[in-house]
């Protein structure tokens, strides 16, 4: 089944809201975008979270390391249905 243009637009909207919020440090916007079954694997051994609650707390605790310090440029986004 191929994604419709409307589905692609909705997916990309959420994708951009998530990453724009992350780069600005707005965890309140990001939180509801994550699935309840969310799993996160970070770059350090202690940054593995198997539930949304712990992953979001980690974001609150560390977002200051990212907010306002990074930007995405020359981004190419490809959608694939799994």
N, C-alpha and C positions, 0 to 999 in steps of 0.2 A: 504494500500500500504506500503510495507516494503522499507526502504532506501537501496539503493545499496551500495556496499563497496566504490565505487567512491564518492557517495554523503556523506557518513560518513566521509571519509578522508578529503573532502573539508570543511565540517562543523567543524571538529576537528582542521583543520589548522587555520581557522579563530578564533576559540575559543582560541587556544593557542597564536596566535598573539595578540589578545585583552588582555588577562591576563598578558602575558609577558610585553607588552607595559605599562599596568597599573602599574605593580610592578616596572618598570623602570622609570615611570613618563613621558612617551612619548605620550602625548595627540595628537600630530600630526598624529601618526600612528592609534590611536584609533578612531579619529573623523570620517574618512570615513567608518569605519566598522559599525557605528550606523545608524539605519534606520531613515528616515526623520520624521517618526511618533513616534520616541523614547520617552518613558516616564521613568522617574527615580524617585524612592522613596528612600530617604536616611534615616538615623537614627534619624534625628531631624525634628521637625515640619516644619522648614523653608527649608528643603532639599527635596521638592517635585517639580518636573519639568515636565511639560506636553508638552515640545517641545525640540527638539535636540539642538537648539541654546543656551537655558538657561542651559541645562544639561552640555553641553560642556564648557560653561563659568565657571560653578561650578567646573568642573574638573580642568580647568586652575588655578582657584583661590585656590584650596585645594590640588592639586596633591603632593605638597611638604610634606604633612603630611604622605604620603604613600611611595613615591619614595625612593627606596633603604632601606626601613625600615621593609618591610614585605617580606615573601616568602611563597610559597605554597609547602607543602610536603604531601606525601601519598595521593595524589589526585586520586580519582576514578570517572571517567566521564561516565555517562550513557546517551545515546542519545535516545530520544523518539519522535516520530512524533506526532504532534498535528493536 
